[in-house]
Amino acid sequence: MKTWKYAFPALLLTLLSGCLSVYSNTRLVEVKANTEKTAQPPYQSVVVGLLVDHEVRPLLEHAIVERLRARGIDARAALDVYGHKGIEGKSRDYLAQRMRDEGFDSAVAIHLLDKNVEDVHVGGEASSQAPVTAGLTMQPETFGPDFFITETLYVTRTDFWDVAQQAIVWQGTTVTANQRGLEAGAEKFANTIANGLVEAGLFDDQ
């Protein structure tokens, strides 16, 4: 069971590396509703946290918060509320109390499961038509040279936490492909996460 748990992100990377755009894309590839307990929507106030100590954290947290607020959802970034140290590593009772103290009834926790850098082959595209010579009935095309793009693939898991029940009630796995890093694809990543949460019926979409 443990072997499959750690092999799954790598398998996703292999399968989806050929499906995602070589420029920038994020896909929600797996969803688990009512993960630990049954969700009790609609939730009213959510804190969004990226559980990675990385410079990209404020960018992604704020991007997701902005997308949720645009849908009429009361959302705040964990970095703004709890600072860089956060409240990770404490008991669930403690976590729930800290979130209740700030008025949150739910939380979004994003975990980076895997990161893989690979060179993606891009075939040359037709650039122009060659002149028609005598006897030919087709116009052959000339092609530009093939090239490679260094692309980074990220697998993340998003846990949606019900504060009152102290349980994960929704979980989604995403795969992001971006040749310039996760920062460059922040907008698409945030849209995918926000849309997944709203489409799951966790909030009243306004």
C-alpha positions in Angstrom: 0.0 0.0 0.0 2.8 2.4 0.9 4.6 1.5 -2.4 1.5 2.5 -4.4 1.1 5.7 -2.3 4.5 7.0 -3.4 4.5 5.5 -6.9 1.2 7.2 -7.8 2.5 10.8 -8.3 5.3 9.4 -10.5 2.8 7.5 -12.5 0.6 10.6 -13.0 3.7 12.5 -14.2 4.4 9.8 -16.8 0.9 9.5 -18.1 0.1 13.2 -18.2 3.4 14.6 -19.5 2.1 13.8 -23.0 -1.3 15.3 -22.4 -0.6 18.7 -20.9 0.5 21.7 -22.8 4.2 22.2 -23.1 3.7 25.9 -22.2 1.4 26.1 -19.2 -1.5 24.0 -17.9 -3.0 22.6 -14.8 -5.5 19.7 -14.6 -7.5 18.3 -11.8 -6.9 14.6 -12.3 -8.4 12.9 -9.3 -11.1 13.9 -6.8 -12.2 12.2 -3.6 -15.4 13.6 -2.1 -16.3 13.0 1.6 -12.7 11.8 2.2 -12.7 11.3 6.0 -16.2 12.6 6.8 -19.2 13.9 4.9 -19.0 17.5 3.9 -21.5 19.9 5.4 -21.7 22.8 2.9 -22.1 25.6 2.3 -18.9 26.8 4.1 -18.7 30.5 4.8 -15.1 31.4 5.5 -12.0 29.6 4.4 -8.2 30.0 5.0 -5.9 28.9 2.1 -2.5 27.6 2.9 0.4 26.2 0.7 2.3 23.7 2.9 5.6 24.4 1.3 8.3 26.7 2.6 9.1 28.3 -0.7 9.1 31.7 -2.3 6.1 30.8 -4.5 3.9 30.4 -1.4 2.6 34.0 -1.2 2.0 34.1 -4.9 -0.1 31.0 -5.0 -2.0 31.5 -1.8 -3.0 35.0 -2.8 -3.9 33.9 -6.4 -6.3 31.3 -5.1 -7.8 33.7 -2.5 -8.4 36.2 -5.3 -10.2 33.6 -7.4 -12.4 32.6 -4.5 -13.2 36.1 -3.5 -14.2 36.8 -7.1 -16.9 34.1 -6.6 -18.2 35.9 -3.5 -16.4 33.6 -1.1 -14.8 34.9 2.1 -11.2 33.7 1.8 -7.9 34.7 3.3 -4.3 33.5 2.8 -2.8 31.6 5.7 0.5 33.5 5.3 -1.4 36.8 6.1 -3.1 35.3 9.1 -0.5 33.0 10.7 2.8 34.1 9.2 5.5 32.0 7.6 5.7 29.5 10.5 1.9 28.8 10.3 0.4 26.2 12.6 1.4 23.0 10.9 2.5 20.1 13.0 0.1 20.7 15.9 -2.8 18.4 17.0 -6.1 18.7 15.1 -7.8 20.1 18.2 -5.2 22.9 18.3 -5.5 23.6 14.6 -9.3 23.7 14.7 -9.2 26.1 17.7 -6.8 28.4 16.0 -8.9 28.6 12.9 -12.1 29.1 14.9 -10.5 31.9 16.7 -10.0 33.7 13.3 -13.6 32.9 12.3 -12.8 30.2 9.7 -15.1 27.2 9.3 -12.9 25.6 6.6 -9.4 25.4 5.3 -7.6 24.6 2.1 -4.2 22.9 2.5 -2.1 22.4 -0.6 0.7 19.8 -0.5 3.5 19.4 -3.2 3.6 15.6 -3.8 6.2 15.5 -6.6 8.3 17.6 -9.0 9.9 16.4 -12.1 12.0 18.2 -14.7 12.2 16.7 -18.2 13.0 17.6 -21.8 9.9 17.5 -24.0 10.4 16.9 -27.7 8.5 19.2 -30.0 8.3 18.3 -33.7 9.0 20.9 -36.3 5.9 22.5 -37.8 5.1 23.3 -41.4 6.6 26.7 -42.2 6.0 27.2 -45.9 5.0 25.4 -49.1 7.6 24.3 -51.6 7.2 25.4 -55.3 5.2 22.9 -57.4 7.5 21.2 -60.0 6.4 19.7 -63.3 4.6 16.4 -62.9 3.8 16.9 -59.1 0.1 16.9 -58.1 0.8 17.8 -54.4 2.5 20.7 -52.8 5.0 19.4 -50.3 5.7 21.6 -47.2 9.0 22.5 -45.7 9.3 21.9 -41.9 11.2 23.8 -39.2 13.7 21.9 -37.1 12.6 19.8 -34.1 13.5 21.2 -30.7 13.2 20.4 -27.0 11.6 22.3 -24.2 12.7 21.9 -20.6 9.4 21.4 -18.7 8.7 21.1 -15.0 5.8 18.9 -13.9 4.3 19.3 -10.5 1.8 17.0 -8.7 -0.1 18.7 -5.8 -2.8 17.5 -3.5 -5.4 19.9 -2.2 -7.2 19.0 1.1 -10.4 20.8 2.1 -10.8 20.7 5.8 -14.0 21.0 7.8 -13.0 22.8 11.0 -16.1 21.7 13.1 -15.6 18.1 12.2 -11.8 18.3 12.2 -11.7 16.2 9.1 -10.8 16.3 5.4 -14.1 16.3 3.5 -12.8 16.8 -0.1 -9.5 16.1 -1.8 -8.2 16.8 -5.2 -5.0 16.0 -7.1 -3.7 18.3 -9.8 -0.9 18.0 -12.3 0.8 21.2 -13.6 3.1 21.5 -16.6 5.0 24.7 -17.0 8.4 25.3 -18.7 9.0 28.4 -16.7 8.0 27.0 -13.3 4.9 27.0 -11.1 5.2 30.7 -10.6 4.5 31.4 -14.3 1.4 29.2 -14.2 0.0 30.6 -11.0 -3.2 32.0 -12.5 -4.1 28.8 -14.3 -3.2 26.8 -11.1 -5.4 29.1 -8.9 -8.3 28.9 -11.4 -8.2 25.1 -11.4 -8.2 24.8 -7.6 -10.9 27.4 -7.1 -13.1 25.9 -9.8 -12.7 22.5 -8.3 -13.8 23.6 -4.9 -16.8 25.5 -6.2 -17.9 22.7 -8.6 -17.7 20.3 -5.6 -20.6 22.3 -4.0 -18.5 23.3 -1.0 -19.5 27.0 -1.3 -22.5 29.0 -2.5 -21.2 30.3 -5.9 -22.2 33.9 -6.2 
